[in-house]
Amino acid sequence: MTRDQKLEQWAEKALHRSIGSMIVDDDQGGIIAFGKYHICPDTTGFVVNTWDRKIHEFSTKRTAMAWCTADKHEQYNLSNSILVLDRKKQALAADIYCRKTLAERGKHETFYEIINMKLQPKIDQYNSVSTELEKCVNRAKYIQIRGFNNETARTIGSQAK
């Protein structure tokens, strides 16, 4: 067996051992995360699929990655919170957009003012949901960083024995 074959065989074994903790780009602008999730861009966001089902179309790649991280680390309350908050944020954004468009098309200044006045609580709610979602995404990011550090520690520790 040549040196190149041995190196290729070793690399293949290492890949199989660590595929569950890897995040890799696919060749179509998406990401394969942890050997289980596929995040691919879509017209209005980023779709997360497992190998057998579609999970959700998230508003940003960062949010999609945070959901995958929480789900992979079995933080199901966090992953559910990310999913629910992202859906709520998307619904509020669509509602705000529609109402603003309606207000701009109105023929009377009073109609425009009334719509904008009624829209302010939705904007406040959107900002609140965005803040909560950001907190959840940051928690998932922390879990991922901690997971990478633990993987490194386990690898170093297992080689030392």
N, C-alpha and C positions, 0 to 999 in steps of 0.2 A: 504494500500500500504506500503510495507516495505521500509526501508531506502535504501537498495541496488536498488530497483526498481525506487525510486525517483531520486537517483544519476544517474542511467542509463538513465532515461528520460531527466534529465537536460543535461547530456553529449550529448545526441542525438540532442537536440534543439540547444545547443551551436555549435555543428558540422555543422548543417545545416545553421546556421547564418554566420559562418566564413569560409565555404568551399571555397568561392571565393578569399580568401587571404591566403590559405594554400598551402604549398609545402610538399608533402609526397612521401616517397619511395613506389613503388609497390614491389611486392615480386619477381620480375624477373630482378632486376638490373636497372630498369627505375625509372622515376619520374612522378607523377601526379601533375601538377602545376595549381593552382588557380581553380581547379575543371573543367577545360576546355581543358588543353593541356596534352598530354602524350608524354614524352620524353623517347625513348627506344634505347638501344645500338644496333648497326648494325655492319656489317663487316668493314665498312670504316668510321664510324662516329656515329652520334646520330640522329635518325629520330624523327621529331616533327609531331605529328598528333593531330588534333582536333577530336571530336567524329565522324565527318562525312567526313574528308578528310586528305590527307597527305600534309603537308606544304613543308618540305624540309629536306634533310639529311645534317645536319650541321657537321662541322669538329670536334668540341669539345662540350662537355656537357655545358661548360660555355657559349659558343656562343649561343647554343640552348636555354638555360635558359634566356639569355639576350634578345633574340628575343621574347620569351614568355612574359617577363616582359614588354617590350616596347609595344607589341600588347595589353596586358591586360590593360595597362594604357593609351591606345588610342594614343600613340606616334607613329603614322603610318609612318612618315618620318624616324624616328629612326629605327623602325622595318624593313622598306624597305631597309635602308642603311645597316643594319646588314646582311640582306639576300643577297643583291647584292655583298657586300664585301666578304662575306663567299664564295659565288659561284666563284667569281673572284680569291680568294685565292686558292681554290681547283683546279681550271683550271690551274692557274700558277704553282702550285706545281706539277701537273701531267705533264705539258709541260716540266718543268725543269727536272723532273725525267727521262722522255723519252729521252730528248736530252743528258743528262749526260750518260745514258746507251748507247746511240748511239755513243757518243764520246769514251767511254771506249772500245767499240767493234771495233772501227776503227783500221786499220792495220798500218796507218802512223801517225807519230808524228805531222805532219803539220795539218792533218785532226782533230786530237784531239785539237790542239791549236785554230784552226778556230772555231770549235764548242764552245769551252769554251769562246772565245772572243765574239761570237754572243749571248752566254747565259748570259753574265754579265748584259745587260739591263733588261732581264727577272728577274734575281735575285734581282736587284734593285727595280723593280716594285713590286715583291713579298714582299719585306721588307716594301715598302711604303704602300701597301694594308694591310699588317699585322698591321702596326702602326695605320692606320685609323680604322681598325676593333677593335683594342684594345681600342681606344678612345671611340668608340660607345658602346662597352661592358661596359666600366667604367661608361658611362652616364646612361646606363640601370641599372647598379648596384646602382648608386646613387638614381635613381627614385624608385627602390625597397626598399632601406633603408628608404627613405623619406616616402614611402607608409606604411611601417611597423610602423614607428613612428607616422604617422597620424592615423592609425588604433588603436594604443594604446591610443592615445590622445582622439579619439572619444569614445572608450569603457569606459575609465575612466570618461569622461565628461557625458556620457549618464547614468552612474550608480549614479552619484552624484546628479542628479535631483530628 
